[in-house]
Structures are given as structure tokens and as C-alpha cells.
Amino acid sequence: MFRRRQAPPSPPPAPEEPSLPNRLSPRSPSEALKPTVAPPPPEKPERRRGGLLAAVSGFLTLAVIVALGALVGITLVTRQASEPGPLQADKVVVIPSRSGTSEIAQILAREGVIDHPNLFELSARFGGKGPLKHGEYVFKAHASVRDAIDTLATGRQVQHAITFPEGLTSEQIVARLNENDVLSGEIAETPPEGSLLPDTYKFERGATRQQIVNLMRAKQREVLNQIWQRRSPEVPVKTPAEMVTLASIVEKETGRADERPRVAGVFVNRLQKRMKLQSDPTIVYGLVGGRGTLGRGILRSEIDRPTPYNTYVIEGLPPGPIANPGRAALEAVANPSRTKDLYFVADGTGGHAFADSLEGHQRNVTRWRQVERARKEAPQPESGSVDKVDPNTAEPNATQPAGTPGRASAYAPGGGSSLALDGATIDGAPGQRPKAFDASEGTRLDPLRNKTYDLGSPKTVPVLRNP
């Protein structure tokens, strides 16, 4: 039997060799010399844009477009707003309070200041000049829209002025304020006499009357304090109020600036000698108070009538001012002329002749009477002719009824009665009460020669006419 021959065992498998990278396919020598092309970069993953980013990008793009358009528009508007306007001459226009930009544009267009109210409104709103102010303004001829806006934005309003002559009473000042139709409002109460400083005050339309009064009082306090600090120690006034009182009398007695210190010196000398001041304006104020106007000549009975202000009766200063004195009168009282004068009388030239004795005063009075007689004998205007009335050529007692007593003396020696000058006679018969004269005798302020004697009238003395 045949036995089957077994095959020899197969050898174990050989270990696998590590796999080698794919070898490049064989290339030709020419291709091998060419540089190998780098592989392309990997592709970036796509990012999806969010909604906010897209909105911001669109907004910025739109903003740039709008800015460019606005720049072009502003350039055009600015150029047009700078062109001359239609106004042919300067014009005052009042802008009411609480007027809006549109209302102001319509007002200016109606007044002929501008042609294009829409352009004005656009320039005013976006021009950066600030809010437009109401008030009264002057617009120059051919003012452009920009000029009109500048005028309203800066508030350069029309300046009005009101003048108060020295010597007005407080009541007269209030009346003058009430007559001014540019001012508004009412005055709470009449200020105390002598508390206001006469001067010229500027204001804008819409200012109140009380504001002017407050300003006048503040100015008076300021000036009075300054003058009081530098007053002469020889002046017999103890308080600023007394200085104002004496200054008000000086103010009423002379209208010439060069005479005020000398007139003040007369009153100071009389106070130091305890003589009565005997000033006619104090009589008038004692009769009519703040009205300041008697309306007729002073009667002899009124000269003798006791009132708190009548310096023919009382000794020393009256209880308060009789008017509002100006700075010059206050300065004159604070530093009066150093003289021995006790009397003064009109000299016929608008001023006064001064004397330190009764005899010298009588000579001055005699000269004044000669001037009076020369005026009386001067030719009168023909009947029917029109001539201006000169207060310095009027007859002193022409308005007095027959039998009216003669003029009382202003300054008697030693402070005694002004109606008995130690038996002396001045232009009068012996045994009669003589006539002498006070500071205002023969001047524009003389109450016996001006029936409408106004203590507050401006004191400008007319030039004396030649006889």
C-alpha cells in the first residue's frame, strides 16, 4: 500500500516591510529639471455675515453719502445767505417777545429785510449762532440773511436815552418817566426827594420805568458816597442827607456851573453865622411840594407863611431836599468857595453880583434896578407882531395885581427879619418896607417874573438884550 507522502511544513511568513510612500512616477530628465509647483493654499472656511454687521456697514455708507450731500447743501446755503438783501436803507424793526424762528423770518420778510424767509429759518436753525433774541434792532441797508441773524443773535438792540435836568423834583421825574412810551410798567411809589441822580440814562425798548428809578437811586448813592468822602471839614453839614438838602437849594438858585461853588459859599457863610438862608425856591416847595410849580408869583403873605421848608421863617436847613441836585451842585457844597460873601443879586447878564456887606449888596441892587429900568424903556414889538418871550427881559412884577407889596429881601444882616433892613431904603420911600433881592432875582429862575415858575426847568439863561 502506498503511503501518502506528507509535504514539508511551510516556512513562517516573512515580516512585512514598512510601506514606503508612493514614489513619484518616473519622469523624463527634462521634466525632472523643471521646478515643482507648490500645492495651492487650503481654502478658508466661509463665514456667514451677521445682521448687525451688515446694518452698521450700510449705515456708515449712508452717513457718508448724507454728509457729502449736506456739505454741498451747506455750501450753497451759506453762499446764498451771504448775498446782499433787498433793504434799501437802514430800518428799525421790533421783534416781539416769545417770537419763534418762523415768526421772526416772516416779520423780517414783511418788513423788507430779507427775501427768503425759508433760507433765513434754515440758516438760523443750523447756523450755530445761538438763539435769536427779541427786542428792537437796526438792520443796515442791504443786510444779508447772515447779517440779520448776527444782529438778532448778539442782541445789539437800539439804545434809547432819557434826560433828567438837574433840579427836577422826584414827582416831576416820575411824570417824565410815565410820559415816555418806550418804557413799560409802573413805578411802585414816588422816590424820596433828593434820592435820584439827574443825568442821561440809556435803555432798551422793553425796559421798565422802575428799572430806571432803581438805576437813578443807585447812581445817586454811589456819587454821594464819593463826594462825601472828600468834602471839606469846614462845611457845616453833619450828614450826607444834609449835604443833599443844601445842594438842592444851590441847584435852584443858579444855573451857571461857574457860580455854584460861590453860591454854596454864601449859604455856608450864612449857616456859620446862624443867618436865615432866605431862598425863594424853599418857599415854593413849602407851598406845592413835589409838584415844583407854583404857577404864579409869590405873594407877600406866602413869604411870611410858616412852612417846614420856608427858609425865610425857619433857621438853618429845611427838613429835606427841595429837588434832586446834580453832581456839580453836590461837589460845590462839599467844597465851596472860601469867601466872605453873604449876599448875591442878579447882575443883568444871567449871573449874579456878590457882596460881603449890606452896603455892597445895596449897590449891586441899584445897578440891577438900572438894568430893569433900561429894559422897561426899550422899544416894544409892534402890535400884532410875533416875538419870542425872553424871560430875562420880562417885567418882574408885571403879573402882579395893583397894590401888591414889593419884593421881600432874601438876605438880611445878622439873620434878622428880611423885611426891615435897619431902616434902610432900597428903591422905596422912607418909612416903607424896603425892597431887596434874593439869589434868583432877575434871573430865569425868579418866581416873581415867571408865572409858570418851574423848579425843574433846565437852567439855561438867555443872553441879555441891549436896550
Stockholm file with secondary structure:
# STOCKHOLM 1.0

chainA/1-467         MFRRRQAPPSPPPAPEEPSLPNRLSPRSPSEALKPTVAPPPPEKPERRRGGLLAAVSGFLTLAVIVALGALVGITLVTRQASEPGPLQADKVVVIPSRSGTSEIAQILAREGVIDHPNLFELSARFGGKGPLKHGEYVFKAHASVRDAIDTLATGRQVQHAITFPEGLTSEQIVARLNENDVLSGEIAETPPEGSLLPDTYKFERGATRQQIVNLMRAKQREVLNQIWQRRSPEVPVKTPAEMVTLASIVEKETGRADERPRVAGVFVNRLQKRMKLQSDPTIVYGLVGGRGTLGRGILRSEIDRPTPYNTYVIEGLPPGPIANPGRAALEAVANPSRTKDLYFVADGTGGHAFADSLEGHQRNVTRWRQVERARKEAPQPESGSVDKVDPNTAEPNATQPAGTPGRASAYAPGGGSSLALDGATIDGAPGQRPKAFDASEGTRLDPLRNKTYDLGSPKTVPVLRNP
#=GR chainA/1-467 SS CCCCCCCCCCCCCCCCCCCCCCCCCCCCHHHHHSCCCCCCCCCCCCCCCCHHHHHHHHHHHHHHHHHHHHHHHHHHHHHHHTSCCSCCSCEEEEECTTCCHHHHHHHHHHTTSCSCHHHHHHHHHHSCCCCCCCEEEEECTTCCHHHHHHHHHHTCCCEEEEECCTTCCHHHHHHHHHHCSSSBSCCSSCCCTTCSCCSEEEEETTCBHHHHHHHHHHHHHHHHHHHHHTCCTTSCCCSHHHHHHHHHHHHHHCCCTTTHHHHHHHHHHHHHTTCCCCCHHHHHHHHHGGGCBCSSCCCHHHHHSCCTTCTTTSSSSCSSCSSCCCHHHHHHHHSCCCCCCCEEEECSSSSEEEESSHHHHHHHHHHHHHHHHHHHHSCCCCTTCCCCCCGGGSCTTTTSCTTCCCCCCSCCGGGCCTTCSTTCCSSSCTTSCCCCCCTTTTSTTCTTTCTTCBTTSCCCCCCCCCC
#=GC SS_cons         CCCCCCCCCCCCCCCCCCCCCCCCCCCCHHHHHSCCCCCCCCCCCCCCCCHHHHHHHHHHHHHHHHHHHHHHHHHHHHHHHTSCCSCCSCEEEEECTTCCHHHHHHHHHHTTSCSCHHHHHHHHHHSCCCCCCCEEEEECTTCCHHHHHHHHHHTCCCEEEEECCTTCCHHHHHHHHHHCSSSBSCCSSCCCTTCSCCSEEEEETTCBHHHHHHHHHHHHHHHHHHHHHTCCTTSCCCSHHHHHHHHHHHHHHCCCTTTHHHHHHHHHHHHHTTCCCCCHHHHHHHHHGGGCBCSSCCCHHHHHSCCTTCTTTSSSSCSSCSSCCCHHHHHHHHSCCCCCCCEEEECSSSSEEEESSHHHHHHHHHHHHHHHHHHHHSCCCCTTCCCCCCGGGSCTTTTSCTTCCCCCCSCCGGGCCTTCSTTCCSSSCTTSCCCCCCTTTTSTTCTTTCTTCBTTSCCCCCCCCCC
//
